[in-house]
Amino acid sequence: MSTIAEVLQREGIEEKETIRLAACIENDRREGIKKGLADAMERGRLRKKVEEGINYRDRRGDNRRD
């Protein structure tokens, strides 16, 4: 598998520009991964709270889903 820099160089982009672009692309990719993980963690917490609420209603006999 080629690195981002290798692909950019094959496309004829100068080395300095290639390094800068590759770094930007990699940073964006990392930020996207971090955001995705944070969102997943947040959804997990929210899901747990929803499940706790449903379990609470079930225990008190209120099985309606609003």
Sine and cosine of phi, psi and omega as CSV:
sin_phi,cos_phi,sin_psi,cos_psi,sin_omega,cos_omega
0.00,0.00,0.68,-0.73,-0.01,-1.00
-0.99,0.10,0.51,-0.86,0.10,-0.99
-0.98,0.18,0.25,-0.97,0.03,-1.00
-0.85,0.52,-0.70,0.71,-0.02,-1.00
-0.88,0.48,-0.66,0.75,0.01,-1.00
-0.89,0.46,-0.68,0.73,0.00,-1.00
-0.90,0.43,-0.70,0.72,0.00,-1.00
-0.89,0.45,-0.65,0.76,0.02,-1.00
-0.91,0.42,-0.63,0.77,0.05,-1.00
-0.89,0.46,-0.47,0.88,0.02,-1.00
-0.99,0.17,0.00,1.00,0.09,-1.00
1.00,-0.03,0.25,0.97,0.02,-1.00
-0.99,0.10,0.65,-0.76,-0.04,-1.00
-0.88,0.48,0.43,-0.90,-0.10,-0.99
-0.87,0.50,-0.71,0.70,0.00,-1.00
-0.87,0.49,-0.72,0.70,0.00,-1.00
-0.91,0.41,-0.61,0.79,0.02,-1.00
-0.87,0.50,-0.72,0.69,-0.01,-1.00
-0.89,0.45,-0.70,0.72,0.00,-1.00
-0.90,0.44,-0.73,0.68,0.00,-1.00
-0.90,0.44,-0.68,0.74,0.00,-1.00
-0.88,0.48,-0.65,0.76,0.02,-1.00
-0.90,0.43,-0.67,0.74,0.03,-1.00
-0.89,0.46,-0.71,0.70,0.00,-1.00
-0.89,0.46,-0.69,0.73,-0.01,-1.00
-0.91,0.42,-0.66,0.75,0.03,-1.00
-0.89,0.45,-0.69,0.73,0.04,-1.00
-0.87,0.48,-0.66,0.75,0.00,-1.00
-0.89,0.45,-0.70,0.71,0.02,-1.00
-0.89,0.46,-0.70,0.72,0.01,-1.00
-0.88,0.47,-0.64,0.77,0.04,-1.00
-0.89,0.46,-0.66,0.75,0.03,-1.00
-0.91,0.42,-0.71,0.70,0.02,-1.00
-0.87,0.50,-0.70,0.72,-0.01,-1.00
-0.90,0.43,-0.67,0.74,0.02,-1.00
-0.88,0.48,-0.67,0.74,0.03,-1.00
-0.91,0.41,-0.68,0.74,0.02,-1.00
-0.89,0.46,-0.68,0.73,0.03,-1.00
-0.88,0.47,-0.68,0.73,0.00,-1.00
-0.90,0.44,-0.66,0.75,0.02,-1.00
-0.90,0.44,-0.68,0.74,0.00,-1.00
-0.90,0.43,-0.69,0.72,0.04,-1.00
-0.88,0.48,-0.61,0.79,0.03,-1.00
-0.89,0.46,-0.66,0.75,0.03,-1.00
-0.91,0.40,-0.69,0.73,0.01,-1.00
-0.90,0.43,-0.65,0.76,0.01,-1.00
-0.87,0.49,-0.67,0.74,0.00,-1.00
-0.89,0.46,-0.66,0.75,0.01,-1.00
-0.91,0.42,-0.64,0.77,0.03,-1.00
-0.89,0.45,-0.71,0.70,0.01,-1.00
-0.89,0.46,-0.63,0.77,0.04,-1.00
-0.89,0.45,-0.64,0.77,0.03,-1.00
-0.90,0.43,-0.67,0.74,0.03,-1.00
-0.90,0.43,-0.70,0.72,0.02,-1.00
-0.88,0.47,-0.62,0.79,0.02,-1.00
-0.89,0.45,-0.71,0.70,0.01,-1.00
-0.90,0.43,-0.62,0.78,0.02,-1.00
-0.89,0.45,-0.64,0.77,-0.01,-1.00
-0.91,0.40,-0.57,0.82,-0.02,-1.00
-1.00,-0.01,0.01,1.00,0.10,-0.99
1.00,-0.04,0.14,0.99,0.00,-1.00
-0.98,-0.20,1.00,-0.09,-0.09,-1.00
-1.00,-0.07,0.14,0.99,0.01,-1.00
-0.92,0.39,0.55,-0.83,0.11,-0.99
-0.93,-0.36,0.94,-0.34,-0.06,-1.00
-0.97,0.24,0.00,0.00,0.00,0.00
